[in-house]
Amino acid sequence: MIVRPVGNDLLFITQPDHARLAAEIIAAWQLDGFPDHPRRDAILVAAREHDNGWREEDAETLVDAEGTPLDFIAAPVAVKHRIWPRAVSRLAGEHPYEAALVAEHALTVHADYRQRAGWQTFFDTLEGLRGALLTRAGAAAAATLEADYRLVNVADRLSLIFCNGWRERFDHREHRIQLDGSTLVITPDPFGGRRVPLRVLARRLPVRSYGSTADLRAALDEAPIELVEGAAAGG
C-alpha cells in the first residue's frame, strides 16, 4: 500500500493501482523505439502486473504496534519476502518472459539488501525463478531482459513519484524527474510533446492510531474513493 500524507489526512493507494498507472505512463513513451518495440506488449504486461503480489497485503492492510498504517516501504521483511515469488508465479504460467521481468524488478529494487542477514534465500529464490523463466521464454530472452527491464523500471519510478507525491528531484538514468504541483515533469521529454493524463484511485482517512489491521481495513472500506489526478509532461 502507498500511504501518502496530505495535510491531516492520509491517502491510500493500492500497489496494483500504482502499477496500472505505471503501465499507462510507459505506454505513452516515445523514446527507445518503444512505439514499435518488438516486445512492447510484454513490457506493458510486466509494468501493469509487477505489484500483483501485494493484492493480499493491501486487502489485509498493515499497522505497526502504535497503530500507524504501514506503507510498502515500512512493511515487514516477511511481507517483502513473500510478495515477489507470488507475483512472479501469477505470471509464470502464460507469460514466462513477463514474469522474468518482474523477478528482475524484485532483485533490482532490493539489491541493497543482498548482504543483509536473512535475505540470501530471497535472492536465491528469485534468481532461480528468473533463470528458469528465461529458459522457457526462449534463446534470445536473456539477451533482451536488461534493456527491456529498464522500461519497466522507469515506469515504476514515475508512477511511484506521482502516487507518493514526492517533491524532491530524482535523477534516473538519463532523465531528470520532478513533481511540480500535480504535473510530473520529465527531462528530456519522453512523450514527444504530449501531455499524458495521470489518474489513480485513492481512499482518504484521517491521521490517527488504528487499533488493528481489521480496524484500518474497516475504515478503508467505508472511506469514499477519490481520484488523484495530474499529468506527465516533458521538461
SEKEVEX-502928 format. One record per residue: residue in one letter; x, y, z of N, C-alpha, C, CB in turn. Coordinates in steps of 0.02 Angstrom, whole numbers, plus 50000, padded with zeros to 5 digits. Glycine has a CB too. Layout:
residues N
AXYZXYZXYZXYZ ...
***
This chain:
residues 235
M500424994050000500005000050000500445006250000499525000050061 I500255011049959500555017649962500145021750011500595021049891 V500475024950059500145029050109500445036150103500225026150182 R500055040650077500295047450060499995052550108500125049149988 P500415055950148500155061250191499915067250150500695063550241 V499315069650167499035075650136498705079650191498525073950078 G499055084650218498785088550274498685084050334498135091950254 N498065084050360497905079950418497615073150398497405083550463 D497675071550335497405065250309497955060850279496865066650256 L497755054750264498185050050228497805047650166498405044050273 L498135047550110497855044450050498145037450042497995048849987 F497705032650032497915025650024497815023649951497525020950072 I498355021549920498345019249850498625012249848498755024049803 T498255007549820498505000649818499085000049770497934995849799 Q499504995149783500074993849739499844991849669500514988449768 P499334987549661499094986049593498844992149556498554980849596 D498514996849591498295002949557498885007249536497825007049603 H499395007649578500005011149558500315007849497500515011249617 A500315001149495500614997649438500224998749374500654990149453 R499574999149379499175000649319499355007549292498425000349335 L499455012249336499665018949314500355018649282499665023949373 A500805014649310501475013849280501425011649208501895008849321 A500985006749195500905004349126500615009749081500444998149125 E500155013749107499865019149066500395024349048499285022349103 I500835025749095501365030749082501835028149029501755032449147 I502075022049036502575019548989502255018148921502895013149016 A501595017048918501265016148854501325022448810500525014448865 A501405028248843501465034548806502195036148788501175040248846 W502665031948808503375033248799503565032948725503795027948839 Q503915038148702504095038548631504835037148619503915045348605 L505235036548671505945035448663506105027948660506335038648721 D506745026348648506985019448649506625015048598506905016548718 G506355018048546505995014148496505385010748522506445009148467 F505105013248578504565009548611503915009148572504435012648677 P503725014248533503095013548496503075007448452502975019648455 D503645005448424503664999548380504094993948409503935001648311 H504174993948473504614989048506504344982048496504674990648582 P504774977248478504524970448465504244966948526505084966248437 R504424969348586504164966248648503764971448688504744963448691 R503474976148652503084981348685502534978348729502764985948632 D502154973648704501604970748742501854967348806501204965748700 A502414963848801502684960448860502904965548913503284956048839 I503214970948891503434976048938502834979348973503854981448902 L502314980548935501714983548964501384978849014501204985448909 V501364972348998501084967549046501504967449110501064960449015 A502164967249103502594967149163502504973349205503314966449142 A502454979249172502344985449209501684985349246502374991449162 R501164982949213500494982849243500434977849300499974981349190 E500794972249295500704966749342501274966149393500644960349305 H501754970549392502354969349433502204969349508502874974549418 D501664972549529501504972749601500894968549618501384979949623 N500714963649576500114959749591500194955549654499944955349533 G500804954349676500914950549738500704954249801501634948849744 W500564960749793500334964749850499584964349862500534971949841 R499224961049818498494961049824498264958749894498184956449771 E498534953249916498324950549981498514955250038498634943649992 E499114958150034499344962550088498924968950089500094964250079 D498764971650030498364977750027497654976450051498354980549956 A497404970350039496734968650063496734967850139496484962250030 E497284965350166497324964350239497484970950275497864959150256 T497904975050244498194981250271498674979650328497624985950296 L499114984350342499634983250393499674989350438500314981950359 V499734988150504499864993450552500424991250598499224995150593 D500784996150626501314994350674501024993950744501894999450671 A501454993150794501234992150863500874998250891501824990450907 E501005004150863500685010250885500045011750845501165016150880 G499875007450799499275008550759499375013050699498755011350802 T500005014250680500145018350621500125013950559500845021750628 P499745016050508499725012050446500425011650414499235015150396 L500595005750391501245004650359501175004650284501544997950383 D501635008250251501635008150179502085002550153501865014850151 F502175002150088502554996750059503294996950078502494996949983 I503555002850094504255003450114504355000850185504495010750109 A503885002450230503945000450300503664993550315503595005550343 A503394990150265503114983450276503644978750303502814980650210 P503444974050346503934969350374504304965350321503584964650422 V504904963150339505314959250293504944953050268505974957250327 A504584949750312504224943650292503734945050236503854940650352 V503424950950237502964952850184503344953550118502594959450202 K503904957050120504294958150059504554951550031504884962850074 H504694946850074504944940350051504414936250017505234936550109 R503784937150035503274932850006502914935949946502764931150058 I502924942549940502534945449885502844944149817502464952849895 W503514943849813503834943549747503784936649716504544945549753 P503914931149752503794924649721503064923849701503994919049769 R502614926749739501894926449723501754930149657501474929549781 A502034936149650501934939949589502214936449528502244946849596 V502814933749535503124930149480502714924049460503844927949498 S502484920349511502104914249497501454915649461501964910549562 R501134921249477500504922949445500584923949369500204929249476 L501154926249348501264927449277501594921549242501694933649268 A501934917349280502384912349251502044907549203502714908549305 G501424905649217501094900549177501024902549104500424898949205 E500724908349091500594910549023501094915648997499914913449019 H501474918849043501914924349023502604923549055501604931149044 P502994918649034503644917549066504124923449060503964911449038 Y504134926749002504594932348994504384938249038504634934548921 E503744939649040503494944949083503634943349157502734945949072 A503554937149176503704935049244504444935949259503504927749256 A504884934549210505594935549220505754942949230505994932849160 L505394947449195505484954649205505284956649276505074958549154 V504754953549303504544955049372505064952449421503854951949386 A505334946549408505864943949451506474948549450506074936849429 E506634951049391507194955849386507044962149426507314957549312 H506424964349425506234970249464506334968949538505504972149450 A506104963249562506184961549633506914961549653505864954749649 L507334958649612508054958349627508374965249625508404953649578 T508144969449579508444976149572508254980749629508224979149506 V507614980949646507404985849697507634983849767506644986549697 H507834977449777508074975349842508834973949842507714969049864 A509184976349791509894974849784510304976849845510174978249722 D510104982349877510484984649936510434979949996510244991549956 Y509954975249993509864970550048510254964050039509124969050056 R510614963449984510924957049968511384954450022511304957749903 Q511734958850056512214956650107511914956450177512814961250107 R511274957950183510954957950250510754950950271510354962650250 A510784949850336510594943450364509854941950348510714943150440 G509724935850330509034933750318508784934850248508594937150364 W509204937550203508984939050136509244934250083509184946050118 Q509714929850100510014925750049509514921250014510574921550079 T509054918350052508544913950022508114917849972508104910850076 F507954923949988507564928249942507924928849875507454935149973 F508564930649877508924931549814509024924949777509604934749828 D509164919649814509244913049781508594910949746509454907749833 T508034912149781507384910149753507224914049690506834911149804 L507294920749693507114924849635507594923849577507104932149655 E508234922749592508694921449537508544914749504509424921549563 G508364909749545508174903349517507554903849474508054898349572 L507054907449497506444908449458506594912149392505924912249498 R506994917349397507164921149337507514916749285507604927149355 G507994912849307508354908549261507904903449227508904904949298 A507464900249266507014895349237506524898549188506624891749293 L506294904449204505824907849160506154910049095505534913949196 L506764912349099507114914349038507244908348993507784917749055 T507384902649023507464896448983506824894848947507674890649028 R506254895448981505604894048950505444899148896505054894049002 A505664905348906505474910748860505844910448793505614917348892 G506384906648789506734905848726507454908348728506364909448673 A507814906548675508534907648674508724915048679508814904848611 A508324919548651508514926548649508314930348713508194929948590 A507934927248757507644930948813508164933948860507194926348853 A508674930048876509184932548922509544938748894509694927148937 A509614939048828509974944648797509564951048797510164942848727 T508904950548800508484956548796508234958848864507904955248750 L508314954748915507994956048980508214962749009508164950549029 E508864964149010509114970149044508844976449011509874970249043 A508874976848945508624982848911507874983648919508804982548836 D507504978148915506774978548923506594980448994506454971948903 Y506974977949042506814979549112506894986949126507254975449159 R507344990249092507434997449104506785001349094507975000249057 L506374999149046505735002449034505235000849090505455000248966 V505244994749114504814993049171505024997149232504854985449186 N505674997749241505935001349299505755008749298506685000549302 V505825011949240505655019049237504905020149245505895022149171 A504505015449219503775015949229503605015649302503425010249191 D503905011049338503785010449410503995016749447504165004349438 R504585019349430504845025249465504385031349454505555026849440 L504175032349392503755038149378503085037749414503625038749302 S502785031849414502145031049449502225031949524501845024249434 L502765029149552502875029949624502955037249644503495025949645 I503325041049606503425048149622502755051749623503905051449571 F502345050549572501695053849569501235051449625501365052449502 C501175044949635500705042349684500895044349755500665034749679 N501535044549770501765046349837501805053849847502445043349850 G501765057749793501825064949799502525067149820501335067449849 W503035063349799503725065049817503935071349780504205059249802 R504185076249815504325082849786505065083849768504105088249833 E505505079749793506205080749778506355078949705506635076549825 R506915081349680507115079849612507435072849611507615085149584 F507265069049560507555062349550507935062349484507005056849551 D508525059449486508915058249425508905050749412509645061049431 H508595048849357508505041649342508795040349273507755039549345 R509365036949272509745035949210509845042749177509365031049163 E509615043649116509745049949081509195055149093509815048749007 H508705053649135508145058149145508165061749213507495054349137 R507915067849213507795071549274507035071749284508105078849270 I506815070049344506105069349358505925073549419505905061849369 Q505395077549413505175081449471504425082649467505555088049476 L504095081849524503375083149527503285090549543503025078749581 D502975094149497502845101249503502095102249508503145105249442 G501845103449569501125103549580500855096549568500785108649535 S500415095849519500155089349502500425086849435499395089549499 T500955090249410501255088249346501925084949357501325094349301 L501995079049332502625075349335503035077349274502505067549336 V503585080949286503985083749232504595079349222504185091049247 I504695076849161505255072549144505665075949090505015065549120 T506315076649103506765079849057507355075149041507025086649085 P507515073848978507185076448917506495073348907507625075248856 D506105076548865505415074548853505375067548821505065079648807 P505055062748856504985056048827504325054948791505055050848880 F503895060148789503205059248764503085062848697502715061748815 G503605065248665503515068448600503075074548602503245063648552 G503105078348657502705084448663502005083348690502645087748597 R501815077148701501145075648726501115076648802500935068448708 R500545078948826500405079448898499975073248916500035086248917 V500235068948959499925062548974499505063049037500465056948981 P498855061949034498435062349094498625056649143497685061849076 L498625058349207498765053449260498165053249308499425055149298 R497915047349319497345046449366497445039949404496665046449328 V497365040249469497415034149510496915034649567498145033149537 L496615028949583496115028749636496445028949705495675022549630 A496105032149752496365032549821495775032749869496815038849830 R495925031149931495445032049986495775036350039495215025150016 R495375040850068495635045750116495395044150186495425052950096 L495875044150233495725043250304496095048450345495915036050327 P495825050150403496185054850447496805051550477495725057350503 V497295055750492497885053250528497675051850600498475058450526 R497695045550619497555043550688497845036650699496785043650703 S497805034350760498015027550776497445022650760498235026950850 Y497615017250727497125011950711497285005850754497145010150634 G496765003250787496874998250838497144991650813496254997050873 S497034990150749497244983750721497194984150646496804977850749 T497434979050613497354978750540496604978650522497704972650511 A496214975150563495494974850549495174981750557495144969850596 D495394985650606495134992450616495294996750555495424995550680 L495914996450532496105000250473495724997950411496864999750461 R495644991350403495294988750345494564991050345495324981150344 A494244990950403493554993150407493485000450390493274991850477 A493955004550414493945011650398494045012850323494475015450438 L494505009250293494615009950222494015007850181495225005950201 D493685002550202493095000150165492535005250166492854993550195 E492495009250219491975014350224492165020950192491795015450296 A492815021850180493055028250153492855028950079493825028950160 P492635034750058492465035649986493085035249943492115042449975 I492975033049882493515032849833493575039649800493395027349780 E494185042049791494295048249756494855047349705494475054049804 L494885051949658495385051749606495955056449623495085053349539 V496565053949619497155058249620497325059549547497765055049660 E497295065749526497375067449455497955072149443496735070549428 G498245071449386498795075849366498985074349294499405074949412 A499605075549278499845074249210500595073049212499675080149163 A500845069749160501555069049148501715072749084501775061549144 A502275076349085502455080449027503215081049023502125087449030 G503465082348964504175083448955504385090348979504375082548882 G504995090649005505265096949028505565100848971505795095849083 
***
